[in-house]
Amino acid sequence: MLSLDDLRLIRAIGAAPSLAAAAQRLDLTPPAVTIRLQRIEERLGVRLAVRQSRGISLTDEGQRLHQEAMEILERMEALPSFISGNQGELRGKLRVVAPFGFGRKYVAPIVREFHRAHANLEISLYLSESPLADASGADVVVTIGKLKSSSWIAHPLAPNDRILCASAAYARRLKNLDHPSDLTRFPCLCLKENDEDVTRWRFHQGNAEGGDARKAVTIRVSGILSSNDGTIISDWALAGLGIVERSEWDVAPWIASGKLVRLLPDWSLPAAPVMALLPSRTGVSIRQRAFLDAARKALSPPPWRR
C-alpha cells in the first residue's frame, strides 16, 4: 500500500529533471530519494523510473502512477477548502520562471493579482535571461517565441510579432533601405538569447502569419553592438545607435509615441508568441490550470495592442 508521502515522492520525481532536483523539492537528500523510490518499486513489483544521461525518466508504469498521484494529491490538498466551503481556494506551491524584461513588465503583475486571489498558495517567480535553462523544478515557464524542440508542452498565451525598427532620428538618415538585403550596409543591434544565431535575420513578404514562404529572405547583419539584455538593446535603438529587431510587446509603446519607427513595413520577421510551457511528464494540476487561465485573461487582448 502506498502512503501520501510515497505519492508526493512520485509527484516530485515526475516534475523534476533529476533525482537531485526532486530531492531539493522534498527537502531530502538524493540518496534518501533513491532508497524510497526503490522501496516503492519493490512493493509494486514494477520499475517506475530509469536514470538517463540527462537525468531521470519515468517508465510507462511510472507515468501512470504519477498521473494518479497528481490527481489524488490535488484532491487531498483541496479537501480543507472544500470542507470549509472555500472551494475556489488554492494551496500548495507554484514555481513560475519567466524572462527578465517580459517577466518584470507583465508576469510579475499577473503573479501579484494571482496571489491576491489565492493568498494561501505559495508562489515563486524566478526571472532569467534563459528561462528554459533555469526551468528545473518549474511548474510553469513563460517564454517568448516558438521552440524548435523541447520536452515541454506549449500553451499559447498571447500573440506577439517581431518588429524591425530604429529611432525616428536615425530613420530620417536612412537612405535606400528598400529590401532586407540592404541591412548589410547599416549597423544593427543584436540580442543574444537562447543560443540563437543572433546576426541571422529571416524575413518574408506580407504579415507575420500569412507571409509568402516563397519570398523568404535570410540576411546576415553586422551585429556591431550586441547584448543579452533586451532593455539595453532597446535603449541603444532609442539612442539612435542602429537598427534593431525587437518584440512587439517591448517596442509598441515607443512606436506609438513616435520615438521608434517601423522599417520595411512590407516585410515581416517570424512571429514570437508568448507561450506558457508545462512539463510534458505531468498532468495539468489545478494550480497550473488556474495560473494559465489568469495569464490568458490578463493578456487578452494583449496590452501592447490595446
C-alpha positions in Angstrom: 0.0 0.0 0.0 1.3 3.5 -0.9 1.3 6.4 1.6 0.7 10.0 0.8 4.4 10.6 1.2 5.0 8.0 -1.4 2.7 9.8 -3.8 4.4 13.1 -3.0 7.7 11.5 -3.9 6.4 10.3 -7.3 4.9 13.7 -8.0 8.3 15.4 -7.3 10.2 12.9 -9.5 7.8 13.3 -12.3 8.0 17.1 -12.2 11.8 17.4 -11.8 14.6 16.7 -14.4 16.7 14.7 -11.9 16.7 12.9 -8.6 18.7 15.8 -7.1 16.1 18.3 -8.2 13.3 16.1 -6.8 15.2 15.7 -3.5 15.5 19.5 -3.3 11.8 20.0 -3.7 11.1 17.4 -1.0 13.9 18.7 1.3 15.6 15.3 1.3 19.0 14.1 0.2 19.3 12.3 -3.2 20.3 9.0 -1.6 17.2 9.2 0.5 15.0 9.7 -2.5 16.7 6.8 -4.3 16.1 4.4 -1.4 12.4 5.5 -1.1 11.9 5.1 -4.8 13.4 1.6 -4.7 11.2 0.6 -1.9 8.1 1.7 -3.8 9.2 -0.2 -6.8 9.7 -3.3 -4.7 6.3 -3.0 -3.2 4.6 -2.6 -6.6 6.8 -5.1 -8.4 7.5 -2.7 -11.4 10.2 -0.3 -12.5 8.9 3.3 -12.2 11.9 5.4 -13.3 15.2 4.9 -15.2 18.3 7.1 -15.0 19.5 8.6 -18.2 22.4 10.8 -19.3 20.2 13.9 -19.0 18.6 13.0 -15.7 15.7 10.7 -14.8 12.8 9.5 -16.9 9.6 7.8 -15.8 8.6 4.5 -17.3 5.1 3.9 -18.7 4.1 2.5 -15.2 5.8 5.4 -13.6 3.9 7.9 -15.7 0.5 6.2 -14.9 1.3 6.3 -11.2 2.5 9.9 -11.5 -0.8 11.0 -13.1 -2.8 9.2 -10.3 -0.6 10.7 -7.6 -1.2 14.2 -9.1 -4.9 13.8 -9.1 -5.1 12.2 -5.6 -2.9 14.8 -4.0 -4.7 17.6 -5.7 -8.0 16.3 -4.2 -6.4 15.8 -0.8 -4.9 19.3 -0.8 -8.2 20.8 -1.8 -10.1 18.9 0.9 -9.8 21.6 3.6 -11.1 24.3 1.3 -14.0 22.0 0.3 -14.9 21.3 3.9 -14.8 24.9 4.9 -16.7 26.0 1.8 -13.8 27.9 0.2 -13.8 25.7 -2.9 -12.0 28.3 -5.0 -9.0 28.5 -2.7 -5.7 27.0 -3.9 -3.0 25.7 -1.6 0.5 24.2 -2.1 3.4 25.6 -4.2 3.7 27.1 -7.7 7.0 27.9 -9.3 7.0 30.2 -12.3 10.0 31.0 -14.5 9.9 33.9 -17.0 12.4 36.1 -19.0 13.6 39.3 -17.3 12.0 42.0 -19.4 8.7 40.4 -20.0 8.7 38.9 -16.5 9.1 42.3 -14.9 6.5 44.1 -17.0 3.8 41.5 -17.4 4.3 38.3 -15.5 5.0 40.0 -12.1 1.7 41.8 -12.2 -0.1 38.6 -13.1 1.5 36.8 -10.1 0.6 39.7 -7.9 -3.1 39.5 -8.8 -3.0 35.7 -8.7 -1.6 35.9 -5.1 -4.4 38.3 -4.1 -7.0 35.8 -5.4 -5.2 32.8 -3.8 -3.4 34.1 -0.7 -2.7 30.6 0.7 -0.8 29.5 -2.4 3.0 29.8 -2.1 4.2 31.3 -5.4 7.8 31.7 -6.5 8.6 33.9 -9.5 12.1 33.4 -10.9 13.3 35.7 -13.7 16.1 34.5 -16.1 17.7 35.6 -19.3 17.3 31.9 -20.4 14.1 30.6 -18.8 14.4 27.0 -20.2 17.9 26.7 -18.9 16.7 27.6 -15.4 13.4 25.6 -15.6 14.4 22.8 -13.2 11.5 22.1 -10.9 9.3 24.8 -12.5 5.6 24.3 -12.8 5.2 27.0 -15.5 7.8 28.5 -17.8 6.8 31.7 -19.7 8.8 32.1 -22.9 8.7 34.4 -26.0 8.8 32.7 -29.4 8.2 29.2 -30.7 10.5 26.4 -29.5 12.4 24.4 -32.1 12.3 21.3 -30.0 11.5 20.7 -26.4 10.1 18.1 -24.0 7.8 20.8 -22.6 4.2 21.2 -23.7 3.4 24.7 -25.0 0.2 26.6 -24.2 -0.3 29.9 -26.2 -0.9 33.0 -24.0 -0.9 35.9 -26.4 0.2 36.9 -30.0 3.4 38.9 -30.3 5.2 40.0 -33.5 8.9 40.8 -34.0 9.3 44.3 -35.5 12.2 45.9 -37.3 12.7 49.5 -36.1 15.1 52.3 -35.4 14.9 55.7 -33.7 13.0 58.4 -35.5 16.2 60.5 -35.9 18.2 57.5 -37.2 15.4 56.5 -39.6 15.4 60.0 -41.1 19.1 59.4 -42.0 18.5 56.1 -43.7 18.7 56.1 -47.5 17.9 53.2 -49.9 16.6 50.8 -47.3 14.0 49.1 -49.6 14.8 45.4 -49.1 16.1 43.2 -46.3 19.4 42.7 -48.2 20.1 46.5 -47.7 20.5 45.9 -44.0 24.1 44.7 -44.6 25.0 48.3 -45.2 23.8 49.6 -41.8 24.7 49.0 -38.1 22.4 46.5 -36.5 21.8 45.8 -32.8 21.5 42.1 -31.8 20.0 40.4 -28.8 21.9 37.3 -27.7 19.4 34.8 -26.2 18.6 31.1 -26.2 21.9 30.3 -28.0 20.4 31.5 -31.3 22.4 32.9 -34.3 21.7 36.5 -33.5 23.1 38.0 -36.7 21.0 35.9 -39.0 17.7 37.7 -39.6 14.9 36.0 -41.6 12.2 37.9 -43.4 9.2 37.2 -45.6 6.9 39.4 -47.6 3.5 40.0 -46.1 2.3 39.8 -42.5 3.9 37.6 -39.8 1.3 34.9 -40.1 0.4 34.9 -43.8 3.7 35.8 -45.4 4.7 34.2 -48.7 7.2 31.5 -47.9 8.4 31.6 -51.5 9.7 35.1 -50.9 11.6 34.4 -47.7 14.9 36.1 -47.3 17.7 35.4 -44.8 20.2 38.2 -44.1 23.5 38.2 -42.2 23.6 41.5 -40.4 26.6 43.3 -39.0 25.8 42.9 -35.3 28.1 45.8 -34.5 26.5 46.0 -31.0 25.0 43.1 -29.1 23.9 42.3 -25.6 22.0 39.5 -23.7 19.7 42.2 -22.1 16.7 43.3 -24.2 16.3 46.5 -22.3 19.8 47.5 -23.2 19.2 46.8 -26.9 16.0 48.9 -26.9 17.8 51.7 -25.1 20.6 51.6 -27.8 18.0 51.8 -30.5 16.3 54.8 -28.9 19.7 56.5 -28.7 20.0 56.2 -32.5 22.8 53.6 -32.5 21.4 51.4 -35.1 18.6 49.1 -36.4 17.0 46.5 -34.1 14.5 43.7 -34.3 12.5 43.5 -31.1 9.4 42.0 -29.8 6.2 43.9 -30.3 5.4 43.8 -26.5 8.6 45.8 -25.9 8.6 48.4 -28.6 4.9 49.0 -29.3 4.7 51.9 -26.9 7.8 53.6 -28.4 6.4 53.2 -31.9 3.1 54.6 -30.8 4.9 57.6 -29.3 6.9 58.2 -32.4 10.3 57.6 -30.7 10.8 54.4 -32.7 9.9 54.0 -36.4 9.0 50.7 -38.0 11.2 49.8 -41.0 10.5 47.7 -44.1 6.7 47.5 -43.3 6.1 45.3 -46.3 8.4 42.6 -44.8 7.8 40.6 -41.6 10.0 38.8 -39.2 9.0 35.4 -37.7 6.3 35.9 -35.0 7.3 35.3 -31.4 4.1 34.3 -29.5 4.0 34.4 -25.7 3.9 30.8 -24.5 3.5 29.0 -21.2 5.4 25.8 -21.0 4.4 22.9 -18.8 6.4 19.7 -18.1 5.3 17.1 -20.5 5.5 14.3 -18.0 3.0 15.8 -15.7 -0.7 16.2 -15.8 -2.0 19.7 -15.6 -2.6 20.5 -11.9 -5.4 22.7 -10.6 -2.7 25.3 -9.7 -1.2 25.3 -13.2 -4.6 25.4 -14.9 -5.7 28.3 -12.7 -2.5 30.3 -13.4 -2.8 29.7 -17.2 -6.4 31.0 -17.1 -5.3 34.0 -15.1 -2.4 34.7 -17.5 -4.6 34.4 -20.6 -7.2 36.7 -19.1 -4.6 39.3 -18.2 -3.1 39.2 -21.7 -6.3 39.2 -23.7 -6.4 41.4 -25.5 -2.6 41.8 -25.5 -1.7 45.0 -23.6 0.7 46.0 -26.3 -2.1 46.1 -28.9 -4.7 47.9 -26.8 
